[in-house]
């Protein structure tokens, strides 16, 4: 953190990026970093290959979030919440020789692709790391900066209900609340974003739920045909998996999302000592102990069989 703060103090002109198909942490930490650089009078631009998702349209970035890269890359690119280089997206990965990456992340298995790497898997969110950086740079956690820090940390901790929640993250929220953060409005903005189409997609996804391994594993599949039928996108699948693991008997929840022919993005969620990061790693994926994912290239029946078998073996070891 100290090396990165020195670079930010001494240099000017940064590109700030986060992983494609961004979640609340990716958007919140991206915007928050922009607000820090604004406070320091630095030149910067914001980039995400997927742009700003509709459900985060309430976010307050200090500049437009571009979905194209500048013709001339700046000397430094700050990459947030990317567990691996490819999670930046192919556009930024292809320009990796034109810039120096500062990698700020909290995922297990991060491949440390940056010139400077601050990777701390004990942190609940990239946003909480950005908050520490703001404090190091003497930038007050108020106004839009605090709102985006809260967006990042609240969504990645399930509103402070996941095992990744730390005393420090609760203290961070409390301090921002004392300094004027409107948590009630932020929670409404974050949660009240559903469309009728999303509701219909979720209905189909819930109808597809299957229970295996003595009802310890819950699985559902979201196909491209379902997106077409309901008029939705992959962004509308966010948080489906957390509803699956609310089933009383379930220890591991799984979603398969069709990306292409015989290509499925999988997500895994668990509680306590059930380490789904180890399962995801068997298929080239990664993430956190209780929240991980990856991609499997195989027909759906084969993909499900392989992943559920690996999960079942992991549970039996426990």
N, C-alpha and C positions, 0 to 999 in steps of 0.2 A: 504494500500500500504506500509506503514512504517513497519508493522509487517512482511509482506512478504519479504520486502527488507532485514530486519534483519535476517530472516531465511536463505535467499540466501547468505548473507555475512558469516554467522556463520556455515552453514552446507555444506556438500559435498555429491555428488552422488544423482542426481535427475532423475526421469523419467518425460518427458514432453509429454503431450498428447493433442489431440483436438477431436472434434466430428467426428464420422464416416461419410462416404460420404462427405468429407470435401469440403468446398467452399474456395474462396480466403482468407477470413479472418482466417479460421481455419488453412490453410497451412501457410499463411504469419506470423501469430502470433506464431505458433509452431516453425517455422524456426528462427524467430526473437529472441524468448526466448533462443533458442539454441546458437545463436550468442552472446547474453549477457553472458551466462554462460561460453562460450569459452573465452570471453574477461576477465572474472574474474578467469579463470584457474580452473573451477569446472568440476568435472566428471559428465557426464549425458548421457542419451540416448533418442532418439526421437521415439514416437509410434503413429501410427494411424491404427485402425483396418482395414481400407480400403486401406492403403498404400498411395502412392503419385499418384493422378490422372494424366493421360497423358497430360491434358490441362495445368497442372502446372509443367510440366517437366523442364521448364526453371528456376524454383525457385532454390535458392542456399542454401540448408540446410547445416549446419556445420557438419553433420553426416548423415548416411543413416536413412531414415524414415522406421522403422521396422513395420511389420504387425503382429508380434508375441511378446509376453511379455517375459522379462527375467525370468529365473527359480527362482531367488531370487529377490524379489521386493526391491527397495530402500526405505528408510524411508519416503521420500517425493516425491509425484507426483504432478506436476503442470498441472492442467487441464484448457485448454483455450477454450473459445467460446462454452461452453456446458450449455444450458439453463436448463437442468435436468440431473440427474445422468445417466439415461439410454442412453442418447445421446452419452456417451463415447463408447458405444458398450458393448455387453455381456461379452467379454473377460476381459476387465478392471473392469467392475462392479463386476464380480465374484471374483476378487482379492482385493476387497475393504477393507477386514480385514487385508491385508498384508502391507498396506501403509497408509500414511496420505495425504489426498488430500488438495491441495491449489487450490481453485476455483476462477478463474479470468474470469469474464463474464460481458456482457452488456445487456442481455435479460430480459425483463419484466417477472415476475413470476418465476425467478430462485429459485429452492428449497433449495439453500444454503447447499449443501451436504458436503462441505469441513470442515476440522478442522479450516482452515482459509478461509474466504470468502470475496473477494473484488468484489462486484457486483454493477455496476453503469450503469443504463439504460440511463443515459444522454450521455454516450459515444457512438460515432457512430460505433465503432468496438472494438473487443478485441485487435486488433493491436495498436490502439491509447492508450490503457491502458498499453500495453507492452512498448510503447514509453515513457510514463511517468515513468515507472519502470526503464528503461534504464537511464533516466535523474537522477532519484533518486540515482542510483548506479554509477553515473559518467561515463557511457559508451557512447561515442560519437555516434550520429545517422548518421553514414557514411557507405559507402561500402555495403556489402551484408545485414547488419542489416537494413540500410535505405531502400534498395530494397524490403525487405520482409515486413517492416512496410508499405511501399507504396502499395504493393500488397494487404495487409489486408484492409487498410483504403479506398483505391480507389475502390475496388470491393464492399465493404459493403456500400458505399455511392453512388454507381452508378456513379463513377468518379465525386463525389462532386455535384451531382444533386438532391439527395433525401433530404427530409425534415430533416433527421438525421444529415446532414452536419452542423458542428459547425464552428464558427470563429477559434477555436483552431485547428481544423483538417486542415483548409486551411493554417493556420500559420505553422503547422507542415510540410505540403508538401512544403511550400515556403522555410522554413529553410533547409530542406533536399536538395532542389534544389540548394540553395546557396552553400551548402557544397559538391556539386558534383553529386547529383543524376541525372541520365539520364532519365528524365521522358518520353521523346519521345520514347526511346527504351523500357522502361517498358510498356508503353501503347500499343506498337506494340506487345510485347511478350504476354501481357494479352489477347488482342483481336484477334490476328491473329493465332488462334488455331483450326479453323474449318476443319473438314474432309468433303468429299463429302457425306459420309453416314449421318453425322449430318444434312447437308442441306436437305437430303431426309426425315429424321425424322421430322424436323421442317415443311417441306411442308405438311406432313400428319397431324401434330398437328394443323397447321393453317387451314387446310381444315375441321377440326373437331370443330372449334369455334362455340359456340352457345351464343346468346345474350338473356337475360331475364330481367325481372323487368324494362320494358320500356327502354331496352338497357343500363341499368345502371350496369349490371353484365355480364361479359364475362367469358365463361368457355370452357376449352378443356380437353380432356382425352388422356393420353398416355398409351397404353396397352403393355403387354409383347409380344403380337403378332407383334406390331409395331416395338419393339426393334429387334425381330428376323428377320423381313422382311427387315429392313434397316441396320442390322449389327451394332447396336448401344447399348449403355448402359444408365443407369439413369444419368450418368455424362453429357451426351449429351443434357439433358433437361434443364440444367442451363440457366436461363435468358429468356426462352420462355415466362414465365409469365409477364415479364416486357414489352414484345411486345404487349401482350393483352391489357394492361392498357394504351397503346398509343392511342387506339380508343377514339375518341373525346367524346363520350357520357358516357364512362365507368368510374365508380367510384370504383368498386372492380373487380379485375381479379382473376380467380381461375384456378388451374390446378389439375387434378386428375391423379396420376401415380399408375398403378397397381403394387402391391407388391407381392400378393399371391391371392389365390382364395377368392373372396369377401373381399379383404383387399386393401385399397387405401390410399396412402400418398397424402394429399392435401396441397397445398400452396395457400396463400392469399396475395394480394397486394392491397394497396389503396393509396389515397392521402389525405393530410390535416387532417380534423377532423374525417374521417371515420375510426373507430378503429376496425381493424380486429383481434387484439389480443383478444378482448373480445369475438368475434365469435369463434375463435380457442379454447379458454378456455372451451367453452360449450361442446367440443368434446375431452377434455383432452389434447389439444395442447397448444401452447404458442408461444412466440416470441416478436415482437415489435408492436407498435401501427399500423404502416403501412406495416408491413411484418411479417406474422405469418404462422404457419402450424401445422399439426398433422396427425393423422391416423384415418380412419373410417373403421370399420369392418362391412360390409353390402354389399348386391348386389349393383352393380353400380347405377342402377336407384334409389334405395332407398337412397344410399349415397348422390347422387347429390340432390335429393329432400330435404333431411334433411338440408344439408349445405346451399343450395340456399335459402331455407325458412328462415334459421337463418340470413343469410346476408340481405335478403329483409326486415326482421323485424328490423334489426339494422339500415338500411337506412331509414325506415319509422319513426323510433324514432327521427332521425336527422331532 
